[in-house]
Amino acid sequence: MSKLRVDPTNVYFFIATCLIQPILRSSYLVRKVKNLSDIIDFSKFCSKQFPNYKITYTRNKAIDKCFEMIVNPDLSLSLGSNRSYQVVEFGVAHGYLADRCFGSKSSSRKKRRVILPSRWDGFDTFTGLPEEWRDRSEGEFSNFGKLPDQRSKKTFYHKGLINSTFSTERFRELKISDHAVFFIFDFDLHSPTFFAYQAIKESISPGDILYFDQAFDSAERSVLIQALDEFEFKLVTATLWSIAVMVEEKNPSECVI
């Protein structure tokens, strides 16, 4: 009597269908799978761009590393000890980052011995996302149209759409001469991120840091890719979804002769 033969391809297909079908029926699981796929793709991108790429496991640690790099001569191109710098934040929401930096009772800041920036400018509508983004709904991250509480007289918040509150000329007015700049991109969406980068790129200098908070998403990463084409960078830090890079020099191919 001959043995019943089963095509292994059909078995694999049956098992895969049983496993994948419930996922496809769950929008929550679909989003999680998409996030995981994008994170893996971003990790490969970082490894290709920066051979010394290593993961920092929390956003706070990544931000702390940026503060350390921008002032420490041993880590930041030896441009001078305890350099003065300023922060320009694109996407503020509730003002968490400035609050964490300037909070006088912050044990974390005292432990890190953070050198405070000379000026912190934050740009946002403070009404949340203007449209849906990934699994985030329109209006999420809203501060109800109100400016966050200011912990320091060095903090300045600018309310409105970025194309009405910011420009190349506006940045030149805010820029403190000889200060390095820590740029934080956290708009999530491509259009405002692209606008902000276009406005600052002619004024970017060696020693400045650019931090992209959602670089694992194609919207922000497309702006990061443009920056990588126009400047030479060294890696500061990267998480599973964000990356910070320090400008070393302008790409010679982008220089105007």
Secondary structure by P-SEA (a helix, b strand, c coil): cccccccaaaaaaaaaaaaaccccccaaaaaaaaaaaaaaaaaaaaaaacccccccccaaaaaaaaaaaaccccccccccccccbbbbbcccccaaaaaaaaccccaaaaaaccccccbbbbbcccccccccccccccccccccccccccccccbbbbbccccccccaaaaaaaccccccccccccccccaaaaaaaaaccccccccbbbbbcccccaaaaaaaaaaaacbbbbbcccccccbbbbbcccccccccc
